[in-house]
Amino acid sequence: MAKTSYVNVRVEDEVKIKAEEILNELGINTSTAIDMFLKQIILNDGLPFDVRLPKIDYEKHENELALAIHMNQRLPYPKWFKNIASLYARGDLDYDVALYAAKKWKEQD
């Protein structure tokens, strides 16, 4: 079957360059790769990979912080601690900042 349709897409330069480098090593051009992708969508009746938000293990992050500030005996955790642990779990605070904040709040508690 002859290819007669066009697909125009805009992507970041760096993404295009890195993808083309990999495709060149595989011996395929970008057009062929996009064609393969579209055929996989048809075969899978949807995207050929999962598209979802990453699952965050809040409990793991809470326990990690609680252990670090010697608070693992206090269940349920106080609201201030759950707020800090939640920010840490989502990546809004790095570990050191979350630990510092938790220690400061614990001193006031």
C-alpha positions in Angstrom: 0.0 0.0 0.0 1.4 3.4 -1.0 2.1 6.0 1.7 0.1 9.1 0.8 -0.8 10.8 4.1 1.4 13.2 6.0 1.7 13.7 9.7 3.3 16.9 10.9 4.5 17.1 14.5 6.4 19.6 16.6 8.9 18.3 19.2 11.7 19.7 21.2 15.0 19.7 19.2 16.8 17.7 21.8 14.2 15.0 21.8 14.3 14.7 18.0 18.1 14.5 17.9 18.3 11.8 20.6 15.5 9.8 19.1 17.1 10.0 15.7 20.4 8.8 17.0 18.8 5.7 18.5 16.7 5.1 15.4 19.8 5.4 13.2 21.5 2.7 15.3 18.5 0.5 14.8 18.6 1.2 11.1 15.2 2.9 10.9 14.3 6.5 10.0 11.9 8.7 11.9 9.1 8.2 9.3 9.3 4.4 9.6 9.3 4.6 13.4 6.2 6.8 13.4 4.5 4.4 11.0 5.4 1.5 13.3 4.0 3.4 16.3 0.7 4.1 14.5 0.4 0.4 13.5 0.9 -0.6 17.1 -1.9 1.7 18.1 -4.1 -0.1 15.7 -3.0 -3.6 16.8 -3.4 -2.7 20.5 -6.6 -0.7 20.0 -5.0 2.0 21.9 -1.5 3.2 22.9 1.0 0.4 23.0 2.2 1.3 26.5 0.5 2.4 29.8 -0.1 6.1 30.3 -0.8 6.8 33.9 0.5 8.9 36.8 3.2 7.3 38.8 2.0 5.6 42.0 3.5 7.2 45.1 4.0 5.1 48.2 3.1 7.7 50.8 3.3 5.2 53.6 6.9 4.3 52.7 7.9 8.0 52.7 6.1 8.6 56.0 7.8 5.6 57.7 11.2 6.7 56.3 10.8 10.2 57.8 9.3 8.9 61.1 12.2 6.5 61.6 14.7 9.2 60.9 13.3 11.5 63.6 12.6 8.6 66.0 8.8 9.0 65.7 7.9 5.5 64.6 6.0 4.8 67.8 3.4 7.5 67.3 0.5 6.2 65.2 -1.5 7.8 63.8 1.0 10.4 62.7 0.0 14.0 63.6 -1.3 16.2 60.7 1.8 18.4 60.5 3.9 15.3 60.0 1.6 13.8 57.3 1.7 17.2 55.5 5.5 17.2 55.4 5.7 13.5 54.4 3.2 14.1 51.6 5.3 16.9 50.2 8.4 14.7 50.4 6.6 11.8 48.7 5.4 14.0 45.8 8.9 15.3 45.3 8.0 18.8 46.4 10.6 18.6 49.2 13.9 16.8 49.0 14.8 14.4 51.9 17.1 16.8 53.8 14.5 19.6 53.8 11.7 17.3 54.8 13.8 15.9 57.6 14.7 19.4 58.8 11.1 20.5 58.8 9.9 17.3 60.6 12.6 17.8 63.3 11.6 21.4 63.8 7.9 20.6 64.0 8.6 17.6 66.4 10.4 20.0 68.7 7.3 22.2 68.9 4.9 19.3 69.3 
